[in-house]
Amino acid sequence: MRSGLIVSVMTLISRVLGLVRDVVVANLMGAGVSADVFFFANKIPNFLRRLFAEGAFAQAFVPVLTEYQETESDDAVRHLLAKVAGTLGILVTIVTFIGILASPVLTALFGAGWFVAWLNHEPDGTKFELASLMLKITFPYLWFITFTALSGSILNTRGRFAVSAFTPVFLNVAIIAAAIWLSPQLQRPEIGLAWGVFAGGVIQFLFQIPFLWRERALVKPSWGWHEPGVVKIRKLMLPALFGVSVSQINLLLDTFIASFLMTGSISWLYYSDRLLEFPLGLFGIAIATVILPTLSRKHVNAESSEFGQTMDWGVRAIILLGAPAMAGLIVLAKPMLMVLFMRGAFDMEDVNMASASLIAYGTGLLSFMLIKVLAPGYYARQDTKTPVKIGIIAMLSNMVFNIILAFPFSYVGLAIATSMSALLNASLLYRGLHLAGVYRVSRNTLLFIAKVLVAVTLMVLLLVWMSPIMNDWLHWSIHQRIWHLLRLIFAGAGLYLLVILLLGGRVWRKPTLKG
């Protein structure tokens, strides 16, 4: 709980700055052509970052590093770090150069609608040319963030969670600075934001180095493809490349289809996804970050009972925090978008459009968060094949859902499809753990969930009763909107916590798996 709070506080700082960044970007570019292209150029390296760095690599690397730290000497651990850094570094360097050189190909692949427009000399063809250029600037971010994630994984296994959780702050600061001082000086302001992404990657990378030095984990990288520890990591990582990044692949599929839809679709999905990412990062990723090293140690030391208890605690924490966050996003979708983004080039039409996709994404928030906690139950036991199979099923299902829902419901159908595939993913992950006898929800946790449902229901009723009509929101000043939104958030959160306490629901109690 203490480690989770540390990560959550640091993540809160980062997410708040992330929202400030999005407010600045929305004010600068709204949801038009420039915004669509910037979000596109930023999404591809971020997708690869999840694969090479924070996603599959971390899930494979942390359990193996934990095993070495528990069973091997310090020299053996340092040797492993050197081989991992060298091998990963060379591979990512190659991928980065290919990405820069082949940016038009990547743009044509993931932005096929723009490419077709470019071939036919249509107005949207300018998006293809601009996105290809911007991708050359943003793609090197992958190289820097990969080593940043490697450093963060090392620090997390040693209980230094705050450093890696705070690091994303620098990316947000760099983009905000570029939006304020660089972009206004350029004919294409989105180019300035791309350079902000590049600078943010460099700063994050440099920030981690002193902490690695203090932990005696700063090593000279060397190639080690056949090193036993590296072999173990890559065998775990290769299937995990797909399994852990299913949600990101789904988002890329959304981008691909959205490139055929109306201008603004990518931006509306982006802004709604950003609001979804706030509670997901603050609670879901924070809890997953702190339980993975713990689960790995329990597995290495053959403490199966403690392993199950840690999983149960993680599920309780996700339900406690995720359920009200999900309900709040859905009920307060429009007010939040108005307060955060409705200024400059971002108008009420954008609020209405983005709120529809936010509600659709919001229905899947709890599923996204549960995936973050249930997947480590496999990775900590060095089982990456099962999540891959589940991930393939979820991704194929998402493709089918996209085809069924995209054209009748446009971009909102893409968000609905993503939420449906997340629910399927989480359900199958739990089913696998249940059948394997690794983790089963206890009676106490089921009772806890019932208490949470009662509290959330009362919270929603209060929010609906207290919410002003939309005409009032439109005529209020920004300060009045902020005041009324905060009043709703604190009233809802206060009632929710009060009901939880009155019903005796306490996630910090040591869970039991009896029953």
C-alpha positions in Angstrom: 0.0 0.0 0.0 2.8 2.4 0.9 4.6 1.7 -2.4 1.4 2.0 -4.3 0.8 5.4 -2.7 4.3 6.6 -3.7 3.8 5.6 -7.3 0.3 7.1 -7.3 1.4 10.5 -6.0 4.3 10.7 -8.5 2.0 9.5 -11.3 -0.6 12.1 -10.2 2.0 14.9 -10.7 2.8 13.5 -14.1 -0.9 13.0 -15.1 -1.8 16.5 -14.0 1.0 17.9 -16.1 -0.2 15.6 -18.9 -3.6 17.2 -18.7 -2.0 20.6 -18.7 -0.1 19.6 -21.8 -3.3 18.4 -23.5 -5.1 21.7 -22.5 -2.2 23.7 -24.1 -2.3 21.5 -27.3 -6.1 21.7 -27.5 -5.9 25.5 -27.2 -3.2 25.6 -29.9 -4.7 23.2 -32.5 -8.2 22.0 -31.4 -9.3 18.9 -33.1 -8.5 19.7 -36.8 -5.9 18.6 -39.3 -2.8 19.7 -37.3 -4.0 17.9 -34.1 -4.8 14.7 -36.0 -1.3 14.6 -37.6 0.5 15.3 -34.3 -1.4 12.7 -32.4 -0.7 10.2 -35.2 3.0 10.9 -35.3 3.2 10.6 -31.5 1.2 7.4 -31.3 3.4 5.1 -33.4 6.7 5.5 -31.3 4.6 5.4 -28.2 3.1 2.1 -29.3 6.6 0.7 -30.0 7.7 2.1 -26.6 5.0 -0.1 -24.9 6.4 -3.1 -26.8 10.1 -2.6 -26.4 10.2 -0.8 -23.1 7.3 -0.4 -20.6 5.2 -3.3 -21.8 6.6 -6.7 -23.0 10.2 -6.0 -22.0 9.4 -4.9 -18.4 7.0 -7.9 -17.9 9.8 -10.3 -19.0 12.8 -8.5 -17.5 11.5 -7.8 -14.0 10.8 -11.5 -13.0 14.2 -12.6 -14.3 16.1 -9.7 -12.7 14.3 -10.4 -9.4 15.3 -14.1 -9.6 18.9 -13.1 -10.1 18.8 -10.6 -7.2 17.4 -13.3 -5.0 19.7 -16.2 -6.0 22.8 -14.8 -7.6 25.8 -12.6 -6.6 26.0 -8.8 -7.2 28.5 -9.4 -10.0 26.2 -11.8 -11.7 23.4 -9.2 -11.5 25.6 -6.5 -13.0 26.7 -8.9 -15.7 23.1 -9.6 -16.6 22.3 -5.8 -16.7 25.3 -5.2 -19.0 24.2 -7.9 -21.5 20.6 -6.8 -21.4 21.4 -3.2 -22.0 23.7 -3.9 -24.9 21.4 -6.4 -26.6 18.3 -4.3 -26.2 20.2 -1.2 -27.1 21.5 -2.5 -30.5 18.1 -3.9 -31.4 16.2 -0.7 -30.6 18.9 1.4 -32.4 18.3 -0.7 -35.6 14.5 -0.3 -35.2 14.8 3.4 -34.7 16.9 4.0 -37.8 14.5 1.9 -39.8 11.6 3.9 -38.4 13.1 7.2 -39.4 14.0 6.1 -42.9 10.7 4.3 -43.5 8.4 6.9 -42.0 6.4 7.3 -45.2 5.8 3.5 -45.3 4.7 3.5 -41.7 2.4 6.5 -42.3 0.9 4.7 -45.3 0.4 1.6 -43.3 -1.2 3.1 -40.2 -2.8 6.1 -41.9 -4.0 4.3 -45.0 -6.9 6.8 -45.5 -4.5 9.7 -45.8 -2.2 7.7 -48.1 -5.1 7.0 -50.4 -6.1 10.7 -50.4 -2.5 11.6 -51.2 -2.4 9.2 -54.2 -5.7 10.7 -55.5 -4.5 14.3 -54.9 -7.3 14.9 -52.5 -7.0 17.6 -49.7 -6.4 15.1 -47.0 -3.3 14.0 -48.8 -1.4 16.8 -47.0 -1.9 14.9 -43.8 0.1 12.0 -45.2 3.1 14.3 -46.2 3.1 16.1 -42.9 2.7 12.9 -40.8 5.7 11.4 -42.6 7.9 14.4 -41.8 6.8 14.5 -38.2 7.3 10.8 -37.6 11.0 11.3 -38.5 11.2 13.7 -35.6 9.2 11.8 -33.0 10.6 8.3 -33.8 13.9 8.7 -32.0 11.9 9.1 -28.8 11.7 5.3 -28.9 15.5 4.9 -28.4 15.6 7.2 -25.3 12.5 5.9 -23.7 13.6 2.3 -24.0 16.7 2.9 -21.9 14.5 5.1 -19.5 12.2 2.1 -19.1 15.1 -0.3 -18.6 16.4 2.0 -15.8 13.0 2.3 -14.3 12.6 -1.5 -14.2 15.9 -1.9 -12.4 15.0 0.8 -9.8 11.5 -0.8 -9.3 12.9 -4.2 -8.4 15.0 -2.4 -5.7 12.0 -0.6 -4.3 12.8 2.8 -5.8 9.4 3.3 -7.4 9.3 7.1 -7.1 12.0 7.8 -9.7 10.4 6.0 -12.6 6.9 7.2 -11.7 8.1 10.8 -11.7 10.2 10.6 -14.9 7.2 11.2 -17.4 6.9 14.7 -15.9 9.8 15.8 -18.0 8.1 14.7 -21.3 5.0 16.8 -20.4 7.2 19.8 -19.4 9.1 19.5 -22.7 5.9 19.4 -24.8 4.3 22.3 -22.9 7.4 24.4 -23.3 7.5 23.6 -27.0 3.8 24.5 -27.4 4.3 27.9 -25.6 7.6 29.1 -26.9 8.5 27.1 -30.1 5.3 26.3 -31.9 4.0 29.9 -32.2 7.2 30.8 -34.0 6.7 28.1 -36.7 4.4 28.1 -39.7 3.4 24.6 -38.8 3.0 24.6 -35.0 2.6 20.8 -34.8 6.3 20.5 -35.9 7.3 22.3 -32.7 5.3 19.8 -30.6 7.2 17.0 -32.4 10.5 18.5 -31.3 9.1 18.7 -27.8 8.5 14.9 -27.9 12.1 14.4 -29.0 13.5 16.7 -26.2 11.3 15.0 -23.6 12.8 11.6 -24.5 16.4 13.0 -24.1 15.6 14.6 -20.7 13.9 11.5 -19.3 16.9 9.3 -20.3 19.4 11.7 -18.6 17.4 12.0 -15.4 17.6 8.3 -14.6 21.4 8.0 -14.8 22.4 9.4 -11.4 19.9 7.1 -9.7 21.4 4.1 -11.5 24.9 5.2 -10.4 23.7 5.4 -6.8 22.4 1.8 -7.0 25.6 0.6 -8.5 23.6 -0.5 -11.6 25.2 1.8 -14.2 27.1 -0.7 -16.4 28.9 -0.8 -19.7 26.5 -2.3 -22.3 27.7 -5.3 -24.2 26.1 -7.7 -26.8 24.8 -10.9 -25.2 22.2 -12.5 -27.4 23.2 -16.0 -26.2 23.7 -15.1 -22.6 21.5 -17.4 -20.4 19.7 -14.6 -18.7 19.1 -12.7 -22.0 17.9 -15.9 -23.6 15.4 -16.4 -20.8 14.2 -12.8 -21.1 13.8 -12.9 -24.8 12.0 -16.2 -24.7 9.6 -14.6 -22.2 9.5 -11.3 -24.1 8.8 -12.5 -27.7 5.3 -13.8 -26.9 4.7 -11.0 -24.4 5.4 -8.5 -27.2 2.0 -9.4 -28.4 0.1 -10.3 -25.2 0.9 -7.3 -23.1 0.4 -4.7 -25.8 -3.0 -5.8 -27.1 -4.7 -2.6 -26.0 -2.1 -0.6 -27.8 -2.5 -2.7 -31.0 -6.3 -2.1 -30.7 -5.7 1.6 -30.4 -3.6 1.5 -33.6 -6.3 -0.4 -35.4 -8.7 2.4 -34.2 -6.3 5.0 -35.7 -6.1 3.0 -39.0 -9.9 2.9 -39.4 -10.3 6.5 -38.1 -8.1 7.7 -40.9 -11.0 6.8 -43.2 -13.6 8.7 -41.1 -14.3 12.4 -40.7 -11.6 14.9 -39.8 -11.3 15.1 -36.1 -12.0 11.5 -35.4 -8.4 10.7 -34.3 -8.3 13.9 -32.1 -11.7 13.1 -30.4 -10.5 9.6 -29.7 -7.2 11.0 -28.4 -8.7 13.5 -26.0 -11.2 11.0 -24.6 -8.4 8.4 -24.3 -6.3 10.9 -22.4 -9.0 11.3 -19.8 -9.2 7.6 -19.5 -5.5 7.3 -19.1 -5.6 9.6 -16.0 -7.2 7.1 -13.6 -5.7 4.1 -15.5 -2.2 5.4 -14.8 -2.9 6.8 -11.4 -4.4 3.6 -10.0 -4.2 0.7 -12.4 -0.6 1.0 -13.6 0.6 2.2 -10.2 -0.8 -1.0 -8.5 0.5 -3.2 -11.2 3.9 -1.7 -11.0 4.3 -2.4 -7.3 2.8 -5.9 -7.2 4.9 -7.4 -10.1 8.2 -7.4 -8.2 6.4 -8.7 -5.1 4.6 -11.5 -7.0 8.0 -12.4 -8.6 9.6 -12.8 -5.2 6.7 -14.9 -3.9 7.0 -17.2 -6.9 10.8 -17.5 -6.6 10.5 -18.3 -2.9 7.5 -20.7 -3.5 5.1 -18.8 -1.3 1.9 -19.7 -3.2 -0.4 -18.6 -0.4 1.2 -15.1 -0.2 1.1 -15.0 -4.0 -2.6 -15.4 -4.0 -3.1 -12.9 -1.2 -1.1 -10.3 -3.2 -3.3 -10.9 -6.2 -6.4 -10.6 -4.1 -5.2 -7.3 -2.6 -4.5 -6.0 -6.2 -8.0 -6.9 -7.4 -9.6 -5.2 -4.3 -7.6 -2.1 -4.8 -8.5 -1.9 -8.5 -12.2 -2.4 -7.7 -12.1 0.2 -4.9 -10.5 2.9 -7.0 -11.6 1.9 -10.6 -15.4 1.6 -10.1 -16.0 5.2 -8.9 -13.5 6.5 -11.5 -15.4 4.7 -14.3 -18.8 6.0 -13.1 -17.4 9.5 -12.7 -15.9 9.6 -16.2 -19.3 8.5 -17.7 -21.5 10.9 -15.7 -19.2 13.9 -15.9 -17.8 13.4 -19.4 -19.0 16.7 -20.9 -18.2 19.0 -17.9 -14.7 17.6 -17.7 -14.0 18.1 -21.4 -15.4 21.6 -21.2 -13.3 22.6 -18.2 -10.1 21.0 -19.6 -10.2 21.6 -23.3 -13.0 24.0 -24.4 -11.0 27.1 -25.3 -9.1 28.4 -28.3 -9.6 26.1 -31.3 -11.5 23.5 -29.2 -15.2 24.3 -29.3 -18.5 22.9 -28.0 -18.8 20.7 -31.1 -15.6 19.0 -30.2 -16.8 18.6 -26.6 -20.0 16.9 -27.8 -18.0 14.6 -30.1 -15.3 13.7 -27.7 -17.7 13.1 -24.8 -19.4 10.4 -26.8 -16.2 8.5 -27.2 -15.2 9.2 -23.6 -18.4 7.5 -22.4 -17.7 4.6 -24.6 -14.1 4.3 -23.4 -15.2 4.8 -19.8 -17.3 1.7 -19.8 -14.1 -0.3 -20.3 -12.0 1.5 -17.6 -12.4 -1.2 -15.0 -11.5 -3.9 -17.5 -8.4 -2.0 -18.6 -7.3 -1.7 -14.9 -8.0 -5.4 -14.1 -5.9 -6.4 -17.1 -3.0 -4.5 -15.5 -3.3 -6.5 -12.3 -4.3 -9.9 -13.6 -1.5 -10.1 -16.3 1.3 -9.9 -13.7 -0.1 -13.1 -12.2 1.2 -14.8 -15.3 4.4 -12.8 -15.9 5.6 -13.2 -12.3 5.5 -17.0 -12.9 7.4 -16.5 -16.2 4.3 -17.6 -18.1 4.0 -15.4 -21.2 2.4 -17.8 -23.5 -1.0 -17.9 -21.9 -1.5 -14.1 -22.0 -0.5 -14.2 -25.6 -3.2 -16.6 -26.5 -5.7 -14.5 -24.6 -4.3 -11.4 -26.3 -4.8 -12.8 -29.8 -8.4 -13.7 -29.0 -9.0 -10.2 -27.6 -7.4 -8.5 -30.6 -9.2 -10.6 -33.2 -12.4 -9.9 -31.3 -11.6 -6.2 -31.4 -11.2 -6.3 -35.1 -14.6 -8.0 -35.5 -16.2 -5.5 -33.2 -14.6 -2.6 -35.1 -16.0 -3.9 -38.4 -19.4 -4.3 -36.9 -19.5 -1.0 -35.0 -17.3 1.5 -36.8 -19.4 2.4 -39.8 -22.9 2.6 -38.1 -21.4 4.5 -35.0 -18.3 6.0 -36.6 -15.4 6.8 -34.2 -17.6 6.0 -31.2 -18.0 2.5 -32.4 -14.2 2.2 -32.3 -14.2 3.1 -28.6 -17.0 0.7 -27.9 -15.2 -2.1 -29.6 -12.0 -1.3 -27.6 -13.9 -1.5 -24.3 -15.6 -4.8 -25.3 -12.3 -6.4 -26.2 -10.8 -5.2 -22.9 -13.7 -6.9 -21.0 -13.1 -10.1 -22.9 -9.4 -9.9 -22.2 -9.8 -9.4 -18.4 -12.4 -12.2 -18.2 -10.1 -14.7 -20.0 -7.1 -13.7 -17.9 -9.0 -14.3 -14.6 -10.5 -17.6 -16.0 -7.0 -18.8 -16.7 -5.7 -18.0 -13.2 -8.8 -19.6 -11.7 -8.5 -22.8 -13.7 -4.8 -23.1 -12.9 -5.5 -22.7 -9.2 -3.2 -19.7 -9.0 -5.8 -17.2 -7.9 -9.5 -17.3 -7.1 -11.6 -14.4 -5.9 -12.3 -15.0 -2.2 -15.7 -14.6 -0.5 -14.5 -11.6 1.3 -13.5 -9.9 -2.0 -17.0 -10.7 -3.5 -18.6 -9.1 -0.4 -16.2 -6.2 -0.9 -17.3 -5.8 -4.5 -21.0 -5.7 -3.4 -20.2 -2.9 -1.0 -18.4 -1.0 -3.7 -21.4 -1.4 -6.1 -23.7 0.1 -3.4 -21.4 3.0 -2.8 -21.0 3.7 -6.5 -24.7 3.6 -7.1 -25.4 6.2 -4.4 -22.5 8.3 -5.7 -24.0 8.3 -9.3 -27.4 9.3 -7.9 -25.9 12.2 -6.0 -24.0 13.4 -9.1 -27.1 13.2 -11.3 -29.1 15.1 -8.7 -26.4 17.8 -8.2 -25.4 18.3 -11.8 -26.5 21.6 -13.4 -28.2 21.6 -16.8 -25.9 21.9 -19.8 -27.2 25.4 -20.7 -25.7 26.6 -17.3 -22.3 25.1 -18.1 -22.3 26.9 -21.5 -23.0 30.3 -20.0 -20.6 30.1 -17.0 -17.1 31.5 -17.0 -14.2 29.0 -16.8 -13.8 29.8 -13.1 -17.4 28.9 -12.4 -17.1 25.7 -14.5 -14.0 24.7 -12.5 -15.8 25.4 -9.2 -18.9 23.4 -10.0 -16.9 20.5 -11.4 -14.7 20.3 -8.3 -17.8 20.5 -6.2 -19.3 17.5 -8.0 -16.1 15.5 -7.8 -15.5 16.1 -4.1 -19.2 15.5 -3.2 -19.2 12.3 -5.2 -15.9 11.1 -3.8 -16.8 12.1 -0.3 -20.1 10.2 -0.3 -18.5 7.2 -1.9 -15.8 7.0 0.7 -18.3 7.6 3.5 -20.5 4.7 2.4 -17.5 2.4 1.9 -16.4 3.1 5.5 -19.9 2.7 6.9 -20.2 -0.7 5.1 -16.8 -1.8 6.5 -15.0 -2.1 3.2 -11.2 -1.7 3.8 -8.8 -2.8 1.1 -5.8 -2.4 3.4 -6.9 -5.4 5.5 -4.8 -8.4 4.9 -6.9 -10.5 2.4 -7.7 -14.1 3.1 -8.3 -16.8 0.4 -10.5 -19.0 2.6 -13.7 -19.8 0.8 
